[in-house]
Amino acid sequence: MGQQTIAFLMDPYETLNLATETSLLLIDELITRGHDVFWLEADDLVLRNNTVELNLRKVVSTAPFHLEPMVYGQTAEELDALVVRVDPPFNQNYLHLTYLLEFLPKSVLQINSPTALRECNEKLLTLQFPEFCPPTIVTSHRPAIEKFAKELGKIIVKPLEDCSGRGIAVIDPRRNLDHQLDAALANFQENAFVMAQAFLPGVARGDKRIFLVDGVPIGAVNRIPRTPTSLANIHQGAICERTDITDREHHICEQVGAELSQRNVLLAGLDFIDGYLTEVNITSPSAVRQINEVTGGRLETAIVDHLLAKLQTRSRFEPGALYTSHLGQGGFTEYSATP
């Protein structure tokens, strides 16, 4: 395949968590293969009438991080793909960003689709598959949360729009329920909708991230909380270990993956606790570095393989066409380019 021109829509470099950052691995892999990679941030987009103009900086290297001088007011016509890697919170600015991205030419492959980013809340999407989820309610009505906590015995509450464990609180009704809810809901806007779920004791054994490419699981890592009261999140200091995909998780990945592929979501991270689906991350799914560390692999090569194949064919991955697939160790679907 010829040289491709691919832009990454990013948060400012100085805000990135380099220990978990996946985008830089993909950028490095693309540059190594001889493709042109450009960097832009949300304020580098201007919608002039019905045309999006872009301020682009070519990426020279990521370590050390070095960009060429900015070229202002470029149209997207020369881009082959735009990889959207802006982290939550999915607030009003993020919503408006997805509207602007809809004005890009259809010739530009957007990963992930701005329509999907807008329509698929990472928490609520799980509830399209309720049979795979723990008992859950979503409400802005505090008495409903109190009742749910008393029924379940122990719950967690979390915001619908954030990531990395931010805003998550464990509520135990055996203690001062009002005080706990006051503290937890203080992190939310007044009358905000929140998700409350049954607390899963198996979180002590880990919160598993399974990374999907076009609906296919290609790697996983188990994140174990450092203490019984800590969150099982890498950003919160969780310990990462190697893991396999169970038959149940593989079945859930197939069901959810088919939906994601239908919605043009190329990159996704599914989270599991005790075999229950808890989140479907599509804004900027990460943990590739941690999967590499525990497996000794280089997941970014498979991701870039598939991105480039998508550019070449603009069709969904079909086993036996561009790729040959087989079920590998641990329940992962492995695939390789067909000569």
C-alpha positions as CSV (number, residue, x, y, z in Angstrom):
1,M,0.0,0.0,0.0
2,G,1.2,3.5,-0.8
3,Q,2.1,6.3,1.6
4,Q,-0.9,7.4,3.7
5,T,-1.6,10.8,5.3
6,I,-3.1,10.3,8.7
7,A,-3.9,13.0,11.3
8,F,-4.4,12.4,15.0
9,L,-6.9,14.6,16.9
10,M,-5.4,14.8,20.3
11,D,-5.4,16.4,23.7
12,P,-2.4,18.7,24.4
13,Y,0.7,16.6,24.8
14,E,1.5,18.0,28.2
15,T,-1.8,16.6,29.5
16,L,-1.2,13.1,28.3
17,N,-0.5,10.2,30.7
18,L,2.5,8.8,29.0
19,A,2.4,5.6,31.1
20,T,-0.9,4.6,29.5
21,E,-0.9,6.6,26.2
22,T,-1.8,4.4,23.3
23,S,-1.9,7.0,20.5
24,L,1.8,7.6,20.6
25,L,2.5,3.9,19.9
26,L,0.2,4.1,16.9
27,I,1.9,7.2,15.6
28,D,5.4,5.7,16.0
29,E,4.3,2.6,14.2
30,L,2.9,4.6,11.3
31,I,6.0,6.8,11.0
32,T,8.2,3.7,11.1
33,R,6.3,2.4,8.1
34,G,6.9,5.6,6.2
35,H,3.4,7.2,6.5
36,D,2.9,10.9,7.1
37,V,1.4,11.6,10.5
38,F,0.0,15.0,11.6
39,W,-1.1,16.3,15.0
40,L,-4.0,18.6,15.7
41,E,-6.1,19.5,18.8
42,A,-9.7,20.6,19.1
43,D,-9.0,24.3,18.8
44,D,-7.1,23.6,15.5
45,L,-10.5,23.1,13.7
46,V,-12.4,25.9,12.1
47,L,-15.7,25.4,10.3
48,R,-15.8,28.0,7.6
49,N,-19.3,27.9,6.0
50,N,-19.5,24.2,5.4
51,T,-15.8,23.4,5.1
52,V,-13.6,22.3,8.0
53,E,-10.1,23.9,8.0
54,L,-7.3,22.3,10.0
55,N,-4.2,23.6,11.6
56,L,-1.8,20.7,11.2
57,R,1.7,20.0,12.6
58,K,3.6,17.1,11.1
59,V,4.9,14.6,13.8
60,V,8.7,14.2,13.5
61,S,9.0,12.0,16.6
62,T,7.3,11.2,19.8
63,A,10.3,10.5,22.0
64,P,11.5,13.1,22.1
65,F,8.2,14.7,21.2
66,H,8.8,17.0,18.2
67,L,6.4,18.6,15.7
68,E,7.2,20.6,12.6
69,P,5.8,24.2,12.5
70,M,2.1,24.5,12.1
71,V,0.5,24.9,8.7
72,Y,-2.7,26.9,9.1
73,G,-6.0,26.6,7.3
74,Q,-5.5,23.3,5.5
75,T,-8.6,21.5,4.1
76,A,-9.0,17.8,4.9
77,E,-9.0,16.8,1.3
78,E,-5.5,15.5,1.5
79,L,-6.1,13.4,4.6
80,D,-6.7,9.7,4.2
81,A,-7.8,9.2,7.9
82,L,-8.4,11.2,11.0
83,V,-7.9,9.2,14.3
84,V,-9.9,10.9,17.1
85,R,-8.2,10.4,20.4
86,V,-9.7,13.1,22.6
87,D,-10.3,11.9,26.2
88,P,-13.5,12.4,28.1
89,P,-15.2,14.1,29.8
90,F,-17.8,13.9,27.1
91,N,-19.1,17.4,27.7
92,Q,-20.8,20.0,25.6
93,N,-17.5,20.9,23.8
94,Y,-16.9,17.2,23.0
95,L,-20.5,17.1,21.6
96,H,-19.9,20.1,19.4
97,L,-16.6,18.6,18.2
98,T,-18.5,15.6,16.8
99,Y,-20.8,17.9,15.0
100,L,-17.8,19.7,13.3
101,L,-16.2,16.4,12.4
102,E,-19.4,15.5,10.4
103,F,-18.4,18.2,7.9
104,L,-15.2,16.4,6.9
105,P,-15.2,14.9,3.4
106,K,-16.5,11.4,3.3
107,S,-13.2,10.4,1.7
108,V,-11.6,10.8,5.1
109,L,-11.8,7.7,7.2
110,Q,-12.6,8.8,10.8
111,I,-11.7,6.5,13.7
112,N,-13.9,6.3,15.6
113,S,-16.9,7.6,13.7
114,P,-18.1,11.0,15.2
115,T,-21.7,9.7,14.9
116,A,-20.8,6.8,17.1
117,L,-18.9,9.0,19.6
118,R,-22.0,11.1,19.9
119,E,-24.6,8.4,20.0
120,C,-22.8,5.8,22.1
121,N,-22.3,6.8,25.7
122,E,-19.5,4.6,27.1
123,K,-21.5,3.7,30.2
124,L,-25.0,3.5,28.7
125,L,-24.0,1.4,25.7
126,T,-23.5,-1.5,28.0
127,L,-27.2,-1.5,28.8
128,Q,-28.1,-2.4,25.2
129,F,-26.8,-5.8,26.4
130,P,-28.5,-6.0,29.8
131,E,-28.1,-9.7,30.1
132,F,-24.3,-9.2,30.4
133,C,-24.4,-6.4,32.9
134,P,-24.6,-6.2,36.7
135,P,-27.9,-4.8,38.1
136,T,-28.0,-1.1,37.1
137,I,-30.1,2.0,37.3
138,V,-29.5,5.4,35.7
139,T,-31.3,8.3,37.3
140,S,-31.0,11.9,38.6
141,H,-33.5,11.0,41.5
142,R,-31.6,10.6,44.7
143,P,-34.3,8.6,46.5
144,A,-34.1,6.0,43.7
145,I,-30.4,5.6,44.4
146,E,-31.0,5.3,48.1
147,K,-33.6,2.6,47.5
148,F,-31.3,0.8,45.0
149,A,-28.5,0.8,47.6
150,K,-30.7,-0.6,50.3
151,E,-31.9,-3.4,47.9
152,L,-28.4,-4.4,46.7
153,G,-26.5,-3.9,50.0
154,K,-23.5,-2.2,48.3
155,I,-23.3,-0.2,45.1
156,I,-21.1,2.0,43.1
157,V,-22.1,5.3,41.5
158,K,-20.3,6.8,38.6
159,P,-20.7,9.7,36.1
160,L,-21.9,9.0,32.6
161,E,-19.4,11.3,30.9
162,D,-16.0,10.7,32.5
163,C,-13.2,8.1,32.4
164,S,-10.2,6.8,34.3
165,G,-12.1,6.1,37.5
166,R,-12.9,9.8,38.1
167,G,-16.0,10.4,40.1
168,I,-16.6,6.7,41.0
169,A,-17.7,6.1,44.6
170,V,-18.6,3.0,46.6
171,I,-21.7,3.3,48.7
172,D,-22.4,0.9,51.6
173,P,-25.9,1.5,53.1
174,R,-24.8,-0.2,56.4
175,R,-22.9,3.0,57.2
176,N,-24.2,6.6,57.1
177,L,-26.0,6.4,53.7
178,D,-26.9,10.2,53.6
179,H,-23.3,11.2,54.3
180,Q,-21.9,8.9,51.6
181,L,-24.4,10.1,49.0
182,D,-23.7,13.7,49.9
183,A,-20.0,13.1,49.4
184,A,-20.4,11.1,46.2
185,L,-23.0,13.3,44.5
186,A,-21.0,16.4,45.3
187,N,-18.8,15.4,42.4
188,F,-21.8,15.7,40.0
189,Q,-23.6,18.7,38.6
190,E,-27.0,19.3,40.3
191,N,-29.7,17.0,39.0
192,A,-27.2,15.2,36.8
193,F,-28.0,11.6,35.7
194,V,-25.7,9.1,37.3
195,M,-25.2,5.4,36.9
196,A,-25.6,3.2,40.0
197,Q,-24.5,-0.5,39.8
198,A,-24.3,-3.5,42.1
199,F,-20.9,-3.6,43.7
200,L,-19.0,-6.7,42.4
201,P,-16.8,-8.2,45.0
202,G,-14.7,-9.9,42.3
203,V,-13.2,-6.5,41.5
204,A,-10.6,-7.5,44.1
205,R,-9.4,-10.1,41.6
206,G,-9.2,-7.4,38.8
207,D,-11.0,-5.3,36.2
208,K,-10.2,-6.8,32.8
209,R,-9.7,-4.6,29.7
210,I,-10.2,-6.4,26.4
211,F,-9.0,-4.4,23.4
212,L,-11.1,-4.8,20.2
213,V,-10.3,-3.9,16.7
214,D,-13.3,-3.8,14.4
215,G,-15.2,-6.0,16.9
216,V,-12.4,-8.5,17.2
217,P,-10.5,-9.0,20.5
218,I,-6.8,-8.8,20.0
219,G,-5.4,-8.4,23.5
220,A,-6.3,-8.1,27.2
221,V,-4.9,-7.1,30.6
222,N,-6.2,-7.6,34.1
223,R,-6.0,-4.5,36.4
224,I,-5.9,-5.4,40.1
225,P,-6.5,-2.7,42.8
226,R,-3.5,-2.1,45.1
227,T,-5.7,-2.1,48.2
228,P,-9.3,-3.3,49.0
229,T,-10.5,0.3,48.9
230,S,-8.6,1.3,45.7
231,L,-10.1,1.4,42.2
232,A,-9.0,-1.2,39.7
233,N,-7.9,1.4,37.3
234,I,-4.4,2.0,35.8
235,H,-4.7,5.7,36.4
236,Q,-5.5,5.0,40.0
237,G,-2.4,2.8,40.5
238,A,-3.8,-0.7,39.7
239,I,-1.3,-3.5,39.2
240,C,-1.4,-5.1,35.7
241,E,-1.1,-8.8,35.0
242,R,-1.5,-11.2,32.1
243,T,-5.0,-12.7,31.6
244,D,-7.0,-14.8,29.2
245,I,-10.5,-14.3,27.8
246,T,-13.1,-16.6,29.2
247,D,-15.7,-18.3,27.1
248,R,-18.4,-15.9,28.5
249,E,-16.3,-12.9,27.8
250,H,-15.5,-14.1,24.3
251,H,-19.3,-14.5,23.7
252,I,-20.0,-11.0,25.0
253,C,-17.2,-9.6,22.8
254,E,-18.7,-11.2,19.8
255,Q,-22.2,-9.7,20.5
256,V,-20.9,-6.2,21.4
257,G,-18.2,-6.3,18.7
258,A,-20.8,-6.9,16.0
259,E,-22.7,-3.8,17.2
260,L,-19.6,-1.7,17.3
261,S,-18.5,-2.7,13.9
262,Q,-21.9,-1.9,12.5
263,R,-21.5,1.6,14.0
264,N,-18.0,2.1,12.4
265,V,-16.2,1.8,15.7
266,L,-12.7,0.5,14.8
267,L,-11.1,0.8,18.3
268,A,-12.8,-0.1,21.5
269,G,-11.9,-1.3,25.0
270,L,-14.4,-3.5,26.9
271,D,-14.2,-3.7,30.7
272,F,-15.2,-6.8,32.7
273,I,-15.5,-7.5,36.4
274,D,-16.5,-11.0,37.5
275,G,-17.5,-11.7,33.9
276,Y,-19.9,-8.8,33.8
277,L,-19.6,-6.1,31.2
278,T,-19.2,-2.7,32.9
279,E,-18.1,-0.3,30.2
280,V,-17.5,0.0,26.4
281,N,-14.8,2.6,25.9
282,I,-14.7,4.1,22.4
283,T,-13.6,7.7,22.8
284,S,-9.8,6.9,23.2
285,P,-9.5,3.4,24.5
286,S,-6.1,2.7,26.0
287,A,-4.1,0.0,27.9
288,V,-2.2,-1.2,24.8
289,R,1.1,-0.4,26.6
290,Q,0.0,-2.5,29.5
291,I,-1.1,-5.4,27.3
292,N,2.3,-5.3,25.6
293,E,4.1,-5.3,29.0
294,V,2.3,-8.4,30.3
295,T,2.3,-10.3,27.0
296,G,5.6,-9.3,25.4
297,G,3.7,-8.4,22.3
298,R,3.4,-5.3,20.1
299,L,-0.3,-4.8,19.8
300,E,0.2,-1.5,17.9
301,T,1.4,-3.5,14.8
302,A,-1.9,-5.4,14.6
303,I,-3.9,-2.2,15.1
304,V,-2.0,-0.3,12.4
305,D,-2.2,-3.4,10.1
306,H,-6.0,-3.2,10.4
307,L,-6.2,0.6,10.0
308,L,-4.2,0.4,6.8
309,A,-6.3,-2.5,5.5
310,K,-9.4,-0.5,6.3
311,L,-8.0,2.4,4.3
312,Q,-7.3,0.1,1.4
313,T,-10.6,-1.6,1.2
314,R,-13.0,0.5,3.2
315,S,-14.8,-2.7,4.0
316,R,-15.2,-4.6,7.2
317,F,-12.6,-7.2,8.1
318,E,-13.6,-10.6,6.6
319,P,-11.6,-13.7,7.6
320,G,-9.9,-15.2,4.6
321,A,-10.0,-12.0,2.5
322,L,-7.3,-9.6,3.5
323,Y,-6.7,-11.4,6.7
324,T,-6.4,-15.0,7.9
325,S,-7.8,-15.5,11.4
326,H,-7.7,-18.2,14.0
327,L,-8.4,-18.6,17.7
328,G,-5.2,-18.2,19.6
329,Q,-4.1,-18.9,23.2
330,G,-6.2,-17.4,25.9
331,G,-9.3,-17.0,23.6
332,F,-7.9,-14.2,21.5
333,T,-8.7,-13.9,17.8
334,E,-5.4,-13.6,16.1
335,Y,-5.1,-12.5,12.5
336,S,-2.3,-11.8,10.0
337,A,-2.2,-10.2,6.5
338,T,-2.8,-12.6,3.7
339,P,0.0,-12.3,1.0
